[in-house]
Amino acid sequence: MKNTIALLALSSFLAVTACKKDKTTVSVSEKTEAQAPEKLIVDSVKVNDSVKVTDSLKLSFTSKLLVFPTLKDKKLLDSIYFQNEKIKDFSKAGLQAYLDNEKNRYFNSVKNDNKDWISDVTYAQNWYSSSHMNLISNTNGYMHIQYTGSGYEGGAHDNYGFSERVFDLKNSKKVELKDITSMPKSKIESILMKNIDKINSGTMDGDGEVKNSEMLLVDKIPASDNFYFDDKNLYFHYSPYEIAAFAAGDITIPVSWEDLKGTLTAEFKERMKIK
């Protein structure tokens, strides 16, 4: 009888202990889940439309905006849509409405601004406005977005440009150079000049490939905010005419982590796993 009572007591103790462990496990699991960052969801809205103004002139408007349903920080969203200050509604419906309005505004502005002579265009032309947001990467909590824009409204050639931005989703802000390195901009600019020909733009002439350094229009290459990075380098991206002739196209200059050795911030090195 004593053995039976002892066995029952032991069974009850184990059952209560197991129950407590289960509750503890659930509690820890729920806590961990609550603290985990929300998964980044990316969607997009697009507009692609055209209108014939005269028998010879056609207008086209193409644009794409990324949509981030899980991002709620307004300051971060304002920074992501920095080229579009009129955007106040960051929902998919709001961004689609914005693009539709921009398309109509573009069509109307070209017609009104050029109405005195637009009928004099006698040969076929296609004027256009094009802009796109593209998600390039999302690694270690750093989201890289490339913004491209191009257009043509008469003249010798169209124009185009790039903007590169990296956003720190962990701290809800745009990444600045100071978040990566403490090196003074003047020293970075010296490295940029030294590395100018490391990634050739692909420009050719009758004698073959033309070096980027042969087409420079500036004496000093600025360490601008138009940068991004991967696991090997920091890259500065320059649009046509920014530092070189239009024929050079856009130029990208790498700055390796070795070039920046001893100046990288502790948090950046840890998150990017740079040794």
Phi, psi and omega in degrees: 000315179300319179297321180295316179297317180297319180296318179295320180296318179296319179297318180296319180297315180296322180296316180295318180297316179298320180297317180296321180295319179299316180296319179297317180298316179298318182297315179296318180298316180295321180295317179297317180296322181292327183275342182293139180294145181291139181296136180286124176249131183236128176232185179206159172232148184221155171223133177216102187215162179212159179214143178267120183272313175224181178298335184254345187241128178239138176251137177232143178226123179228132180204148176222132174241139173281152179237135182236085185299332184270351179271125185243345183290115186296321180297319178295316180295321176300322180289322179295321180258041186298334181279352185232075187295341181283349182286121177241337180251111185268007177286166180299317179295320180294319180289325176295318178297321178299314180296320178299319179293321179295321177299311180297321179296319180296310180302313183293320182293318179296317180297314184287320183289338185240015187295336182288337183226357186299331179289347180278353177290113187255347177245153187299128177223150175235103175272147184208162171227128183223134178211141183216143168255130180230129176280116182271318180199160174215092187229134177057030180082008177252121181253120181258122177242133174253131178251125179240145178215143177208160181191161177211128175220058182087168180106186185288327182200167176281172177236149179210160181200167182230145169232130178248131176221139175242133182244134178271100183288337178292321182251007176053058179202164174283139180283130176254163179302324181294340177283345182256313186216152176263002181296133178300146182301327181299323179286322177298321180296328176293321178292321179300317179295322180291326185262008188307326185261009183290328175237104184287145182284346180092008180289137181234153169226193183298338181262001179116211184292138178253130180288149177302321183296338181279350184244009182295142177252359184235156177272338180224129179271118184289142172276084188279179176275003182270073185224164173208179182206161171228201184283355183245322188218163164260134184240135174252129186247128182239131180280165177306141180076349184292315177228350184216171180297157181303325181299337180285344183070205176271146185238133176244130181240123179273147171231113186285161176295332176294322177299329184258013184305134179088353182240354181290139180290152184298316182295318181296315179300318182293313183291327180268359177057046179268126181268000000 
